[in-house]
Amino acid sequence: MKKMKADGVPISMITAYDYPSAKLAEEAGVDVILVGDSLGNVVQGQQSTLPVTLDEMIYHTKLVTRAISAPFVVADMPFMTYHGSLDQSLHNIGRLMREGLCKAVKMEGGVEIAHTVQASVQAGVPVMGHIGLTPQSVYQIGGYRVQGKNNEQARKLIDDAKVLEQAGAFAIVLELVTDELAEQITKQLSIPTIGIGAGPHCDGQVLVFHDLLQYASPVIPKKFVKAYANIGDSIRNGIAEYVKEVKNRSFPSQEHAFHAELEAAGPLYGGKSEG
Ligand code: KIV
């Protein structure tokens, strides 16, 4: 990914949470797959990512890595699993890597988590940072708001990005930060930035699978999302057609039915076996 940044090659990243979504993402040629804790919102129907557990992240990461051969798979460390003692954090990070079989983990936060990032990197774990709007701190931030709009916030985010780079992070997600700030951070780092709602100047972009494909999402439209397909409508229409055909008895038709001559079928049907 560092080479892609150096060569000016944009990095494409998408979330996936299970075997079919990961398979389709790989077939479509994506560079990086993120098993995001956004699964709390889009798969579990929760109000935030906070209820997602380490065991759930491990389960979904397994489903994704089982499907993947080429793309680099990064998995999110969930809420409060990397904020206790360093020993406990490393234990949890080790579980996600060893059981989920991902190649890297992502952690939210800047200066506050730099020592954990550094210790993980020293232990051989590739770490992706995540700053700006950090959904695990949504209740502290007070909502899903664009970050870096004033000088104080902008300075803090630039510091966070530099400290994460020094701590050994190999890339940083910038979520919901102003275009101007994302451009500055991207220019000041040697590691790639991956933007979501952070404008076009980042080294790569990430979107949530369910958002970009309109898979029963979003309930509230998001300005930074572009919908590339509407599989929610396709699925709903397909199921409605199936229900209609079951009700009017046009499905199944004879073409979907199996037949056998009772006499020739043998003992299974209570007839006499010829052998
Ligand atoms: O959990 C997630 O999907 C994420 C992306 C929004 C970057 O962290």
Residues whose N, C-alpha, C, O or C-beta is under 5 A from the ligand:
A	BS01	KIV	T15 G36 D37 S38 V173 V206
